Amino acid sequence: MFRFRFMCRLLCAVTLLLVPALRAEHVLPAPQFTPGSGVEMKITNFYEDIPPAGFLPLRVEVKNDSNAARTWQLTTRQTQSNTGSMQSVFALRAEAQSARTFDLLVPLVAEAGSGSRYSNLGISITGHGTARTESRESSRGGGSTPTVFLGMGKLLAVKNWGPLREQMDKKHSSTLEGTALNPELLPTDWRGLAGFGIILLADSEWRNIPAAQRTAVQDWVIQGGKLILCHSGPTPAADLPAAGNSGCGSIDLWPSGDDFLERVKTTLLASPAGDPLKSYTWQWTLARAVGRPEPPQTLIMVFVLLFAVVIGPLNFLVFAPAGNRHRLFWTTPLISLVSSVLMGLFILFSEGMGGSGQRFAVQLSLPALNKSVLWQEQASRTGVLTSGAFVPAEPALLIPAGLRTNNNFRPNADRGKSYSLDGATWSGDWFRSRTTQAQIFTAVHAARTRLDVSASPEGKPVAVSSFENGLKELWYFDDAGEPWRAANVKPGEMRTLERAALADFTAWWKQILEPAGGLTRERAEKFFASDGRGKFFASSENPGLLSSLPSLRWKNRDSLVLGLPAQFK
């Protein structure tokens, strides 16, 4: 009996050690170097799976024992289902007799679909001493609809990940998607967390997260993420962040208990893997405004007929008649060349150089955190482009938004597209000639711009704006949920707000969100959440839009500025 119990315990211990979902970080197959090169390299994926969007944090550890400084080029290529590919290029340099660690953010192509996903990442190394240069990482995927991407701290995942996956597979139609997390290997940039929907940590793990990584988690939460911290005691400790809404996201504090798995399942099922990218259709306001290039079918038919007449009968009867057939060797290519030039000139004059587009943005102001988030959607119709490469003015998360015929149809044109990031330069199929395309940019700023609100002796709210541009229309909801309004609020100007009707705000809200696509609408409505108490909403000409291709002429729609006001005395 004792021996049987011992074997059961031993089997359980071995099983726990072998469960792949408990490792959190994942060491990839290392590139090999020629004997005597003095080079070793280790590549670690911070996660065990590839998130569905954002950036994937990789750590590359290089040991250079050679007698000279060495440089390598690391190239990644990631594909997800059938949605195209994303390539990135990084330069790695290590001095002689030294060791260096590089923390890289690899951009991922976003999946716009609700079915199972399969993601693959290929890594190649070129440079001194490389022998076997390829390394590869693949996601596990599944045959069912995936849950939101869940990150669970190692302490919780050791006991709960396997049973949670098993219960989700057996009792529900959703497949658990996510990874265990090592708090010491969280990225310092929020873009490395952008693919997560929920992050669940033990309170001790939260305390061990370094300050830079904790800031990245905070930036992720205010954009809509859900952070859950499990405390060991009956009540949360004072050093944990307060529970409640934070920007567009939320922080929950859970007591540890036997109902942990049931609570996680309930939370996952109540947080379906939404897909705002599916709502970018040709009926979207910005897409309708810029239109799409239509092929000049009549001109093409006339051109083809004329070309056939010139290169056929006319060429044989006039340019190279009988007795001079040898002229065909130069008249035929000359006619083809002239025809190509004429068609190119027609396209150039009809479509023009560069192009035009429209942009809409939502800016979230959180003065208590000295943070500002900008979500920008844009659609453009291009003419002839000499280059599609561009360098954003600041680091941002870029997502291509494929324009669909309807919400349930994915355009075949999105398949096979290739996007690239080399240093700070984006290129590839972000912008192509004679095409209508859409993109979504997201950036988090350290900002001190704000709206200060206090009460006047008459009991009316008084507002002072420090935003760079004036606020065309300002709405503020007091703690009782009553709306107040002011128009044309200039920077630095103290304005007294007047009581307004909720129906007027509802009409204005509908109008300001009219050009919004799926993502900005989702963020704005999530922040409002049917209760604007203590929040403000305003329209502005331009809150500081993110730059992209400089050869395009942009028209900016009135942007939505929203946030939590500060109090001034």
C-alpha positions in Angstrom: 0.0 0.0 0.0 2.8 2.4 0.9 4.6 1.6 -2.3 1.5 2.2 -4.3 1.0 5.7 -2.7 4.7 6.5 -3.3 4.4 5.6 -7.0 1.3 7.8 -7.4 3.0 10.7 -5.8 6.0 10.2 -7.9 3.9 10.0 -11.1 2.1 13.2 -10.2 5.4 15.0 -9.6 6.8 13.8 -12.9 3.6 14.9 -14.7 3.8 18.4 -13.2 7.4 18.6 -14.4 6.4 17.5 -17.9 3.4 19.7 -18.5 4.6 22.1 -21.2 2.2 25.0 -20.2 4.0 25.5 -16.9 7.4 26.7 -18.2 6.2 30.3 -19.0 9.3 31.3 -21.0 10.4 29.1 -23.8 14.0 28.6 -25.0 14.0 28.3 -28.8 16.3 26.0 -30.8 19.7 27.8 -30.7 21.5 28.7 -33.9 24.7 26.8 -34.4 28.1 28.3 -35.1 31.2 26.8 -36.7 33.7 25.2 -34.4 36.3 27.7 -33.3 34.2 30.8 -34.0 34.0 31.6 -30.2 30.3 32.5 -30.5 27.3 31.2 -28.6 23.8 32.4 -28.8 20.6 31.7 -26.9 17.1 32.8 -27.9 14.3 32.9 -25.3 10.6 33.6 -26.0 9.1 35.4 -23.0 5.9 33.4 -23.6 5.2 29.9 -24.4 2.8 30.7 -27.1 2.6 33.5 -29.7 -0.1 36.1 -28.9 -2.7 37.0 -31.6 -1.5 40.6 -32.0 1.0 43.2 -30.8 4.6 42.3 -30.3 6.4 39.2 -29.1 9.3 39.9 -26.7 12.4 37.8 -27.4 15.6 37.8 -25.4 18.8 37.1 -27.3 21.9 36.3 -25.3 25.2 36.5 -27.2 28.6 35.4 -26.0 31.5 36.5 -28.2 34.8 34.9 -27.1 36.5 35.8 -30.4 39.3 38.4 -30.6 37.2 41.0 -32.6 33.9 42.7 -32.4 31.2 40.9 -34.3 27.9 41.9 -35.8 24.9 39.6 -36.7 21.6 40.3 -38.4 18.6 38.6 -36.9 15.5 38.4 -39.2 12.1 37.2 -38.1 9.1 36.3 -40.3 5.8 35.6 -38.6 2.7 34.3 -40.3 -0.8 33.8 -38.7 -3.4 31.6 -40.4 -3.8 33.0 -43.9 -3.5 36.7 -43.1 -0.1 37.5 -44.6 3.2 37.9 -42.9 5.2 40.3 -40.8 9.0 40.6 -41.1 11.4 42.4 -38.8 15.2 43.0 -38.9 17.5 43.6 -35.9 21.3 44.2 -35.7 23.2 42.5 -32.9 26.7 43.6 -32.0 29.0 42.2 -29.3 32.5 43.5 -28.6 35.5 41.1 -28.4 35.6 38.9 -25.3 32.2 40.1 -24.1 28.6 38.9 -23.5 25.5 40.9 -24.3 21.8 40.5 -23.8 19.3 42.0 -26.3 15.6 42.3 -25.5 13.8 42.6 -28.8 10.1 43.3 -29.7 9.1 41.3 -32.7 6.0 42.7 -34.5 3.1 40.3 -35.1 0.5 40.5 -37.9 -2.9 40.7 -36.3 -5.4 38.0 -36.8 -8.9 39.3 -37.9 -11.1 36.3 -37.4 -12.9 34.4 -34.7 -11.9 30.8 -35.6 -8.9 28.8 -34.6 -5.6 30.4 -35.3 -2.2 28.9 -36.2 0.9 31.2 -35.8 4.4 30.5 -36.9 7.6 32.4 -36.3 10.8 31.8 -38.3 14.1 33.3 -37.1 17.3 33.4 -39.2 20.8 34.6 -38.1 23.5 35.8 -40.5 26.9 37.0 -39.6 30.2 35.7 -38.2 30.5 32.0 -37.7 26.9 31.0 -38.5 26.4 27.4 -39.5 22.8 26.4 -38.9 21.0 29.7 -39.0 17.3 28.8 -38.7 15.1 28.7 -35.6 11.4 28.3 -35.4 8.5 28.8 -33.0 4.9 27.8 -33.5 1.6 28.4 -31.7 -0.5 25.4 -30.6 -3.8 26.6 -32.1 -6.9 24.5 -31.7 -10.1 23.4 -33.5 -12.5 25.6 -31.6 -13.1 29.3 -31.1 -10.2 30.7 -28.9 -10.8 32.5 -25.7 -9.2 35.9 -25.2 -5.4 35.4 -24.8 -4.9 34.7 -21.1 -1.6 35.3 -19.2 -1.4 33.5 -15.9 1.5 33.8 -13.4 3.6 30.7 -12.9 2.6 30.3 -9.2 -1.1 30.0 -10.3 -0.4 28.2 -13.6 1.4 25.3 -11.9 -1.7 24.1 -10.2 -4.5 25.5 -12.4 -3.5 25.7 -16.1 -3.9 22.0 -16.9 -7.3 21.5 -15.2 -8.6 24.8 -16.6 -7.7 23.8 -20.2 -9.2 20.4 -19.7 -12.5 21.8 -18.4 -12.7 24.4 -21.1 -12.1 21.7 -23.8 -14.7 19.3 -22.3 -17.5 21.6 -21.2 -17.3 24.6 -23.4 -17.0 25.4 -27.1 -14.0 27.7 -26.6 -10.4 26.6 -26.5 -8.1 28.1 -23.8 -5.5 30.3 -25.4 -2.7 31.9 -23.5 0.5 31.3 -21.6 2.0 31.0 -18.2 4.0 34.2 -17.3 7.3 34.6 -15.5 7.0 38.0 -13.7 10.7 38.5 -14.1 10.4 38.2 -17.9 7.5 40.6 -18.6 8.3 43.2 -21.3 9.1 46.8 -20.4 7.0 48.0 -23.4 3.2 47.7 -23.3 3.2 46.7 -26.9 4.6 43.3 -25.8 1.4 42.8 -23.9 -1.0 44.1 -26.5 -2.2 40.6 -27.6 -3.4 39.7 -24.1 -7.0 40.1 -23.0 -6.6 39.1 -19.3 -3.5 38.8 -17.1 -3.9 36.9 -13.8 -1.2 37.0 -11.1 -0.7 36.1 -7.5 -0.1 39.1 -5.2 3.5 37.9 -4.4 4.2 37.8 -8.2 2.9 41.4 -8.6 5.3 42.6 -5.8 8.2 41.0 -7.6 7.6 42.8 -10.9 10.2 45.5 -11.5 9.1 49.1 -11.9 9.5 49.3 -15.6 7.5 46.1 -16.3 4.8 47.3 -13.9 4.5 50.5 -15.8 4.1 48.5 -19.0 1.2 46.5 -17.4 -0.4 49.8 -16.3 -0.2 51.1 -19.8 -1.8 47.9 -21.1 -4.6 48.1 -18.5 -5.7 51.6 -19.4 -6.1 50.6 -23.0 -8.7 47.9 -22.1 -6.8 45.1 -20.5 -8.2 43.2 -17.4 -5.7 42.7 -14.6 -6.6 40.2 -11.9 -4.5 39.9 -8.7 -5.2 37.0 -6.3 -4.4 37.9 -2.6 -3.5 35.2 -0.1 -5.2 36.8 2.9 -8.9 37.4 3.5 -8.5 41.1 2.4 -6.2 42.7 -0.1 -2.9 44.1 1.2 -2.4 47.9 1.2 0.4 47.7 -1.4 -1.8 46.2 -4.1 -3.4 48.6 -6.6 -7.0 49.6 -5.9 -9.7 47.5 -7.6 -12.0 49.2 -10.2 -11.8 50.8 -13.6 -8.6 52.2 -14.9 -8.9 54.1 -18.2 -10.6 51.6 -20.6 -9.6 48.6 -18.5 -10.0 47.3 -15.0 -8.2 45.8 -12.0 -9.9 43.0 -10.0 -8.7 41.7 -6.6 -9.7 38.1 -5.9 -9.3 36.2 -2.7 -7.6 32.8 -3.1 -10.0 29.9 -2.7 -11.4 26.7 -4.0 -13.6 28.4 -6.5 -10.6 29.8 -8.4 -11.1 27.7 -11.5 -14.8 28.4 -11.7 -14.2 32.2 -11.4 -11.6 32.1 -14.2 -13.9 30.1 -16.5 -16.7 32.6 -15.8 -14.5 35.5 -16.6 -13.2 34.0 -19.8 -16.6 33.1 -21.0 -17.9 36.6 -20.1 -15.0 38.1 -22.1 -15.4 36.7 -25.6 -12.5 37.2 -28.0 -13.9 40.3 -29.7 -12.8 41.2 -33.1 -13.1 45.0 -33.8 -11.1 44.5 -37.0 -14.1 42.8 -38.6 -16.1 46.0 -38.6 -13.7 47.8 -41.0 -15.9 47.4 -44.1 -16.3 49.5 -47.3 -19.3 51.0 -45.5 -17.1 52.5 -42.8 -17.3 56.4 -43.0 -13.6 57.0 -43.7 -13.5 54.3 -46.4 -16.5 55.7 -48.1 -15.1 59.2 -48.0 -11.8 58.3 -49.7 -13.4 55.8 -52.1 -11.6 53.1 -54.0 -9.8 53.2 -57.3 -12.0 51.8 -60.0 -10.2 50.3 -63.1 -11.0 52.4 -66.3 -12.6 49.4 -68.1 -13.7 51.4 -71.2 -10.2 52.9 -71.6 -8.6 49.6 -71.1 -10.8 48.0 -73.8 -10.1 50.9 -76.2 -6.4 50.8 -75.4 -6.2 47.0 -76.1 -8.1 47.3 -79.4 -5.9 50.2 -80.6 -2.8 48.3 -79.4 -3.9 45.2 -81.3 -4.5 47.3 -84.5 -1.2 49.1 -84.3 1.0 46.2 -83.4 -0.8 43.9 -85.9 -2.2 45.1 -89.2 -0.6 48.6 -89.1 2.7 47.3 -88.1 2.7 44.7 -90.9 1.3 47.0 -93.6 2.9 50.4 -92.8 5.9 50.1 -90.5 7.2 46.7 -91.8 5.7 46.0 -95.2 6.6 43.2 -97.5 10.3 43.4 -98.3 11.1 45.2 -95.0 9.9 42.5 -92.6 13.2 42.8 -90.7 11.9 46.1 -89.3 9.6 44.0 -87.0 12.6 43.4 -84.8 12.6 47.0 -83.7 9.1 48.3 -84.5 7.4 45.7 -82.4 9.3 46.4 -79.1 9.2 50.2 -79.9 5.4 50.1 -80.2 5.1 48.1 -77.0 7.4 50.6 -75.2 5.5 53.6 -76.4 2.2 52.0 -75.4 3.5 51.3 -72.0 4.7 54.9 -71.5 1.4 56.3 -72.7 -0.5 54.0 -70.3 1.8 55.0 -67.5 1.4 58.7 -68.2 -2.4 58.3 -68.2 -2.3 56.6 -64.8 0.1 59.2 -63.5 -2.1 62.2 -64.7 -5.4 60.5 -63.7 -4.3 59.3 -60.3 -1.6 61.7 -59.5 1.4 61.3 -57.2 1.0 60.4 -53.5 -2.6 60.3 -52.5 -5.1 61.5 -49.9 -6.7 60.1 -46.8 -8.8 60.8 -43.8 -8.0 60.3 -40.1 -10.0 60.0 -36.9 -8.6 59.7 -33.4 -9.7 59.2 -29.9 -7.4 60.6 -27.1 -7.7 59.3 -23.5 -6.4 61.7 -20.9 -5.5 60.3 -17.4 -3.8 63.2 -15.5 -3.5 61.2 -12.3 -1.1 58.9 -14.1 0.4 61.7 -16.3 -0.6 59.5 -19.3 -2.4 60.0 -22.5 -3.4 57.3 -25.0 -4.0 58.0 -28.7 -5.9 55.6 -30.9 -5.9 56.7 -34.6 -7.7 55.2 -37.5 -7.0 56.2 -41.1 -8.0 55.3 -44.6 -6.2 56.5 -47.7 -6.5 56.2 -51.4 -3.1 56.3 -53.1 -2.1 57.3 -56.6 1.4 56.6 -57.8 3.9 56.1 -55.0 7.6 56.2 -55.3 8.0 54.6 -51.9 5.7 53.1 -49.3 8.3 53.2 -46.5 7.7 55.6 -43.5 9.1 56.3 -40.0 6.5 57.2 -37.3 7.5 60.1 -35.1 7.3 57.9 -32.0 7.0 54.2 -31.2 3.5 52.9 -31.8 1.5 49.8 -32.4 0.5 49.5 -36.1 -2.3 47.2 -37.3 -3.4 46.9 -40.9 -7.2 47.0 -41.2 -8.4 45.0 -44.2 -11.5 46.5 -45.7 -14.3 44.0 -46.0 -17.5 43.8 -48.0 -19.3 42.9 -44.7 -18.5 41.9 -41.2 -18.3 38.2 -41.9 -16.3 38.2 -45.1 -12.5 38.4 -45.1 -11.1 39.8 -48.3 -8.8 37.5 -50.2 -6.6 40.6 -51.0 -5.4 40.5 -47.4 -3.9 37.1 -47.8 -0.3 37.1 -49.0 0.4 40.7 -47.9 3.8 41.3 -46.4 4.7 44.0 -43.8 8.1 44.8 -42.6 9.9 46.7 -39.8 13.6 47.4 -40.1 14.8 49.5 -37.2 12.3 52.3 -37.0 11.2 52.1 -40.7 8.0 50.4 -41.7 7.6 49.2 -45.3 6.0 46.5 -47.4 2.3 46.5 -48.1 1.2 49.2 -45.6 0.9 51.6 -48.6 0.7 50.5 -52.2 0.1 52.4 -55.4 -3.5 52.8 -56.6 -5.1 51.2 -53.6 -7.4 52.1 -50.8 -6.0 50.9 -47.5 -6.7 51.4 -43.8 -4.5 51.3 -40.7 -4.8 51.7 -36.9 -2.1 53.3 -34.8 -1.9 53.3 -31.0 0.6 55.2 -28.9 0.9 55.9 -25.1 2.4 59.3 -24.1 3.8 60.7 -20.9 1.6 63.8 -20.9 0.7 66.7 -18.6 -2.1 68.1 -20.7 -5.4 67.9 -18.8 -8.8 69.3 -18.0 -9.1 70.8 -14.5 -12.6 71.0 -13.1 -13.8 72.7 -9.8 -17.1 74.0 -8.5 -18.0 77.7 -8.6 -19.7 79.5 -5.7 -23.0 79.0 -7.6 -22.4 75.3 -7.7 -21.6 75.2 -11.4 -18.6 73.3 -12.7 -15.7 75.5 -13.9 -13.2 74.0 -16.3 -9.7 75.0 -17.5 -8.1 73.2 -20.4 -4.4 72.8 -20.9 -4.8 70.8 -24.2 -2.8 72.3 -27.1 -5.9 72.8 -29.2 -9.2 74.3 -28.2 -12.1 72.1 -27.4 -15.0 72.7 -29.8 -17.6 71.1 -27.6 -17.0 70.1 -23.9 -19.3 67.8 -21.9 -18.8 67.0 -18.2 -20.7 64.6 -16.0 -20.7 65.5 -12.3 -20.7 62.9 -9.5 -24.5 62.7 -9.7 -24.4 61.8 -13.4 -25.8 65.2 -14.5 -24.4 66.5 -17.8 -22.9 70.0 -18.2 -21.7 71.7 -21.4 -19.5 74.5 -22.8 -18.5 75.4 -26.3 -15.2 76.7 -27.8 -13.0 76.2 -24.7 -9.6 77.7 -25.4 -6.4 76.6 -23.8 -5.9 78.3 -20.4 -9.3 79.9 -20.4 -11.5 79.4 -17.3 -15.0 78.5 -18.4 -18.2 78.0 -16.4 -20.2 75.1 -17.7 -24.0 75.2 -18.1 -26.4 72.4 -17.3 -27.5 70.5 -20.4 -29.9 67.8 -21.4 -28.8 64.1 -21.6 -30.7 63.8 -24.9 -28.4 66.6 -26.4 -25.3 64.7 -25.2 -26.6 61.5 -26.8 -27.1 63.2 -30.1 -23.6 64.8 -29.9 -22.1 61.4 -28.9 -23.6 59.7 -31.9 -22.4 62.5 -34.2 -18.8 62.6 -32.9 -18.5 58.8 -33.2 -19.9 58.7 -36.7 -16.5 58.3 -38.4 -15.2 55.8 -35.8 -14.2 52.4 -36.8 -14.4 49.2 -34.7 -11.5 49.9 -32.4 -12.0 53.5 -31.5 -15.7 53.0 -31.1 -15.1 50.1 -28.8 -12.6 52.0 -26.6 -14.8 55.1 -26.4 -17.9 53.1 -25.4 -16.0 51.0 -23.0 -14.7 54.2 -21.2 -18.2 55.7 -21.1 -19.7 52.3 -20.1 -23.2 53.8 -19.9 -22.2 56.0 -16.9 -20.1 59.0 -17.4 -20.0 60.1 -13.8 -16.9 62.2 -13.1 -15.7 62.0 -16.7 -15.4 64.5 -19.6 -15.9 64.2 -23.3 -14.9 66.7 -25.9 -14.3 67.3 -29.6 -11.1 68.8 -30.9 -9.7 69.7 -34.3 -6.4 67.8 -33.8 -5.1 66.2 -30.6 -1.7 65.5 -32.1 -2.1 62.8 -34.7 0.5 60.1 -35.5 2.4 60.6 -38.7 2.7 57.9 -41.4 3.5 58.2 -45.1 4.6 61.8 -45.7 3.6 61.8 -49.4 -0.2 61.5 -48.6 -2.4 64.5 -48.0 -4.5 63.9 -44.9 -7.8 65.5 -43.8 -8.4 65.2 -40.1 -11.9 64.6 -38.8 -12.8 66.2 -35.5 -11.3 64.0 -32.8 -12.8 62.8 -29.6 -11.0 63.7 -26.4 -12.1 61.9 -23.2 -10.8 61.3 -19.8 -10.9 61.9 -16.1 -10.6 65.6 -15.1 -8.2 66.8 -12.4 -9.3 69.0 -9.5 -7.9 72.4 -9.0 -8.3 74.9 -6.3 
